[in-house]
Amino acid sequence: MKKPLLPLKLLAFLSIPAALQAQDNTSAPVQQASVQQSATSNSGYQKMVHLDGLMQDTDQARAQFTLALTQISEYEFDGTLIDRMNQIKASGGFVKVGKKYLEDGHFVYYHPNGNVESEGEYVKGIKVGYWKRYDANGSPKPDRYYPAESADKIRALMQLEKVEDGSSEK
C-alpha cells in the first residue's frame, strides 16, 4: 500500500509564493514577459516547461504557468516564470536534478503589479537564509529567515517519500 504524498504536496503548495495567489487591482504597470529577448541575449538554448497550479509538469493546454529556461552550463539555467496573462511572476537560477528543474541561487518573486514581492536564495529547490519581502506598494515587510538545517530535513523527508512510494528520479 502506497503512503500518501501529503507532505510533498503540502511543500509544493507552500512553495507557491504569495505573489502567485494574491490578486491586486492596482493600476501600476505590469511587468510583461520578454522571453525572446533573453533567448537572444544568451548563448544557451531556450526550453519551455509548462506547469499547472501546483508547479507540476503538464501539457501546454492545461498550463497555468510557463517556465522559460535558458541554459548557462550543463546543469544550470536562468529561468523566468510567466503566467497565462504573460506577466512575470518570478525569475532566478535553476539547476537540473534528474528530470526536474529546481530553484537554485538568487530568486525574485513579483506582485501582480510588477513590484518585487520577495527576494532571496534557493539551494536545490529550498529557500535558505534571509529573504527580503515587500508589500504591493514596494514598502518593506519583515524579512523571513530559512535556516539551512531545515532545508536538509525537508530534502531528507522528500527522499524518504520517494523510497516509500517506490519511485526514484536519478
C-alpha angles and dihedrals in degrees: 000000000000118000115232116257093228097138091049093048090046090052090050091051094046092049090061102100123237087246089068093050101038123092115210122182097191118137095229115127112271121230108246124208117256103191097156092054093056091047093055095042094057128058093220124092123259124238127187119213118191116216135189125221091282092051093252123140113269140155123280094256093058097037120126091181140021122214110208108202126191115194116232099170137355094289103010127089141174109227141192122195111214127187129216091270089058092250120143109242100174143352135192148100126321134190125204113235113177105315095333132090110219127194108256127169131003115359135185126196122197135213115235088259091060097254118128112269098184142337136194145109134307127196112200095328100322129100115242135179127004119342119199114220134196136187121239091272093054097255114142120256123196113291119247123223123211111190116222091229089061089056090055091052092049092050091049091051092049091050091049091053091052090054094047091046091051092236127122132181114201 
